[in-house]
C-alpha cells in the first residue's frame, strides 16, 4: 500500500491510523527517512528499491538507514522492515507510476495549501519555511507529471471541518 500526497496533508497520520487498523505487524516505511537531504525528493527511489523493496519481494527483511536531517547524513543504525502481508509506504512520491502495478491500495491525501502550510509551520516551528516552499514546487511538478491523484484508489481530503 502507498499513502502519498503533498507535505502537510496528513499522510503520516493517515498511514499510522491505517497500520493500526490493519494490525500490529504492519510496517510503515516513511520515505522521508530515505531522502538524502532536500534535493533528493524524487531521486531517492533506487535506495528504497535496493534497501527495502527488492528484499521484501524476495521474502527477506528490508532495511534502511534513517537520514539525520540535522547532521546532514544517514545515521549508522539500520531499521529493519520484516516481510509482511501488508507494508505501507508513506511519503511524497510513494504511489508513483513505477510502483503502481504492485500496489494493493494507493491513497492520495490532500488538503488546501493554506492548511498544509499551517500544519507544516506548527510541526516544524516555522524553521523550514524556505525549504518547504521549494519542496512544494517540486512535489507539484511531480504530481502533475505523474498524475498521482488521478491514479489513486482513494483520495482523502483532510480539510478541517468547523
N, C-alpha and C positions, 0 to 999 in steps of 0.2 A: 504494500500500500504506500501511497505517497500523499503527503499533505504539503501543498505548495501555496504560493501567494506572495504578495508584496510584504515588505517589512512593516511591522506594527499591526498587521491584520489580525493576528491571533493564532498563527499556525502552531506555535509551541504549546499553547494552552489546549487547543483543539486536539493535537496529536497525543498529548498526555491523557486527556479525557478518553480518547478513543482507545488507547492502550489499556487504560484501567478498565474500561467496559469490556474489552476482549479477554482480559485475564492477566494474571501476574507474570506470565512468561513471555509477554510480547515486548521485544526490544524496540526502542525508538532510537534511530540514528539521526542526530542533528547535523545537517550538512554544514552549518556554521563552524562546527568543531573541526571540519576537514579543510577549511579555507586557509590558504597561505597568505593571510592579510587581505586588505580591502580590494586589491586588484585581482583577486582570484575568484570573483563572484560566479563566473560561469565555467572557468577553465579547470576547476578542481576535480572534475568528473573522473579522469584517469586514476587519480589517487583513490577515490571512492570505489571504483571498479576493481582495482588491484587489491586494495586492503580489505574491502568488505564484501562487495557483491560477488566477485568470482569465487572466493572461498565458500560463501553461503550457497551458491548454486551447486557447488561440488559436495555439499553436505558437511563442510568443515566450518569451524568458527572463523568469523572475520575478526579483524582487529584494526584499530586506528589510534594514532596519537592525536590528542586534542591540541589544537592551536592555542597558544597562550597569547592573547591579544595585547597584553601589557608588555611582555618580553619581546614580542615580535617574532616568535619562532614556535615550532612544535615542541611540546613538552616531552620528557623522556619516557613517561609511562604509557603503556598501551591499554586501551579499553577494548575488552573482548565482547564480540557480538555472537552469541550462541545461535546455531541454526534453530529455527522455529517455524511452525506452520505459517505464522504471520510476522513480518518485520515491517515496521513503519519507517519510511524515510521522511524526514521533516525538514523543510527549508526551501529557500528560493531556488528554483530550477529542479526540484526533486521529482517533478512529474514531467520532465522534458521528453521530447519526442523519442529520444534514444531508449528510454526505459518503458515507455507506454505499453509495448506488447507484453511485457512481463507483469504489469500491474493488475492486481485483482480489483483495486479501487483507487481512483485518483480523486483527491479533494482539492479544490481551489478555494482558499479562504480569502475573503476580501472585506474591505471597509473603505469609507470615503477617506481621501487624502488627509483632510484636517484631523480626523480621528486617529489615523495611523501616525501622523506627526506627533500629536499629543501623547499617544501611548509610548512612542519611542523616546520622547523627551522625559516622560515620567520614569521609564525603565532605565535610561542611561544618564539621567540627571542633566540632560541638555548638552553634555560634553562632546557628543558625537555628531552634532547637527551638520557640520560641514561635510563630514564623511558620508552621512546618510543622504544628503542632497545628491551627491554624485552617485551613490548606491542606487537611489530611486531612479535616476536616469538610466542606469544600466539594467535594472530589473524591468523597467518599462520597455526598453528596446528588446530585451529577451522575450518578454511575454508577447509582444506584438509579433515578433518573427516566429515564435514557436506556437502561437495560438493556444497557449496552455489552458486558459479558462474555457475556451471553446471545446477542447477535447476532454475536459474533466468530467468524471461521472457525477460529481456533486459539487455545486458552488454554494459556499456558506458565507453569508453576509453577516459580519459581526457588529454591524452598526448598533450602538447602544440605543435602546428604546426608552423614552421617558416614562 
